[in-house]
Amino acid sequence: SHPPPPPITLQDAIVEIRRLQTKVASVEKGKADKEVGNEEDEIMDSQPLAQALWDARVPEKFKTPHLPVFDGKSDPSEHLMA
Protein backbone atom coordinates (compact mmCIF):
# COMPACT_ATOMS: atom_id res chain seq x y z
CA SER A 1 0.00 0.00 0.00
CA HIS A 2 1.26 3.47 -0.90
CA PRO A 3 1.19 6.35 1.52
CA PRO A 4 -1.25 9.11 0.51
CA PRO A 5 0.25 12.00 -1.45
CA PRO A 6 1.03 15.10 0.56
CA PRO A 7 -1.81 17.62 0.61
CA ILE A 8 -1.60 20.30 -2.06
CA THR A 9 -1.97 23.89 -1.02
CA LEU A 10 -4.40 26.27 -2.69
CA GLN A 11 -1.46 28.33 -3.93
CA ASP A 12 0.16 25.25 -5.52
CA ALA A 13 -3.16 24.34 -7.18
CA ILE A 14 -3.54 27.86 -8.62
CA VAL A 15 0.03 27.82 -9.96
CA GLU A 16 -0.56 24.41 -11.61
CA ILE A 17 -3.90 25.50 -13.10
CA ARG A 18 -2.30 28.63 -14.59
CA ARG A 19 0.58 26.56 -15.99
CA LEU A 20 -1.87 24.16 -17.64
CA GLN A 21 -4.00 27.02 -19.01
CA THR A 22 -0.90 28.55 -20.60
CA LYS A 23 0.07 25.19 -22.09
CA VAL A 24 -3.45 24.59 -23.52
CA ALA A 25 -3.53 28.11 -25.00
CA SER A 26 -0.15 27.52 -26.62
CA VAL A 27 -1.27 24.21 -28.14
CA GLU A 28 -4.51 25.75 -29.43
CA LYS A 29 -2.63 28.69 -30.95
CA GLY A 30 -0.24 26.28 -32.65
CA LYS A 31 -3.15 24.34 -34.14
CA ALA A 32 -4.85 27.55 -35.33
CA ASP A 33 -1.61 28.81 -36.90
CA LYS A 34 -1.10 25.46 -38.63
CA GLU A 35 -4.66 25.47 -40.02
CA VAL A 36 -4.23 29.00 -41.41
CA GLY A 37 -0.90 27.97 -42.90
CA ASN A 38 -2.48 24.93 -44.55
CA GLU A 39 -5.26 27.03 -46.08
CA GLU A 40 -2.71 29.46 -47.47
CA ASP A 41 -0.65 26.57 -48.88
CA GLU A 42 -3.76 25.11 -50.54
CA ILE A 43 -4.61 28.45 -52.13
CA MET A 44 -1.06 28.90 -53.38
CA ASP A 45 -0.96 25.34 -54.72
CA SER A 46 -4.30 25.51 -56.50
CA GLN A 47 -4.34 29.08 -57.80
CA PRO A 48 -1.67 28.79 -60.53
CA LEU A 49 -3.36 25.75 -62.04
CA ALA A 50 -6.80 27.35 -61.91
CA GLN A 51 -5.45 30.53 -63.54
CA ALA A 52 -3.68 28.46 -66.20
CA LEU A 53 -6.98 26.77 -67.02
CA TRP A 54 -8.78 30.10 -67.30
CA ASP A 55 -6.03 31.42 -69.58
CA ALA A 56 -5.96 28.32 -71.82
CA ARG A 57 -7.43 28.61 -75.31
CA VAL A 58 -9.68 25.84 -76.56
CA PRO A 59 -9.44 25.13 -80.30
CA GLU A 60 -12.51 26.35 -82.22
CA LYS A 61 -13.32 22.88 -83.58
CA PHE A 62 -12.83 21.11 -80.24
CA LYS A 63 -15.66 18.72 -79.35
CA THR A 64 -16.09 17.52 -75.78
CA PRO A 65 -15.74 13.72 -75.70
CA HIS A 66 -18.70 11.71 -74.44
CA LEU A 67 -17.79 10.28 -71.05
CA PRO A 68 -19.98 7.78 -69.22
CA VAL A 69 -21.51 9.16 -66.03
CA PHE A 70 -20.50 7.42 -62.80
CA ASP A 71 -23.66 6.26 -61.04
CA GLY A 72 -21.96 5.01 -57.87
CA LYS A 73 -23.09 1.40 -58.44
CA SER A 74 -19.88 0.08 -59.96
CA ASP A 75 -16.21 0.02 -59.00
CA PRO A 76 -14.84 3.59 -59.29
CA SER A 77 -11.43 2.32 -60.43
CA GLU A 78 -12.99 0.34 -63.28
CA HIS A 79 -15.10 3.36 -64.25
CA LEU A 80 -11.98 5.51 -64.54
CA MET A 81 -10.30 2.91 -66.75
CA ALA A 82 -13.28 2.70 -69.14
N, C-alpha and C positions, 0 to 999 in steps of 0.2 A: 504494500500500500504506500502511496506517495503522500508526503505531507502537503497540506493545502498551500496554494501559492500565497505569498505575502499580500496583505490588503493593498489596493492601489488607492492613492490619494486622489481627491478631486482635481487637484492641480495637475497631477500626472495624466489623468484621464483627459483633461482639456488639452494638454500639450499633444497627446497622441491623436485625439480627434482632429486637431488643427493640422497635424502632420499628414494624416490620411486625406483630409480635404484638399490639401495642397497637391498631394500625389494624384488624386482622382482628377482634379482640375487640369493638371499637366497632361495626363493621359488623354482626357477628352479633347484638349486643345490640339494635341498631336494627331488624333484621329481626324478632327475637323480640318486641320491644315493638309493632311494627306488626301482627304476627299476633295478639297478644292484643287489641290495639285493634280489629282487624277482627272478631274473635269477639264482643267486647262490643257493637260496632255492630250485628252481625247479630242478636244476642239482643234488643237494644233495638228494632230495626226490626220483628222478627217477633212479639215478645211481645204488643203491643197488639192486633194483628189476631187472634192466636190466642185471646186472652182475650175479645175481642168475639164470636168465633164460639162459644165456650163459653157466653157469657152470652145469646146470641140465642135467642129462643123460636120454635119451629117450630109453625105452625098445626096444630091437631088433625087436620084433614082433608087435610093435605098428603100428596101421593103422589109418591114419587121418580120422575122421568121415566125411561123406558127409553133408555139411551144405548148405541150400538153399541160393542163392545169393540175396541180397537186391537190387531190381531194382528201388527203390525210388517211386514206384507207390502205395504202400500200407502203412498202418500204421506202423511206425517203432517199436512201442511197441509190436504190435501183431507179427511182424516178429521175434523179440527177444524171444517171448514166444513159437514160433513154434519149 
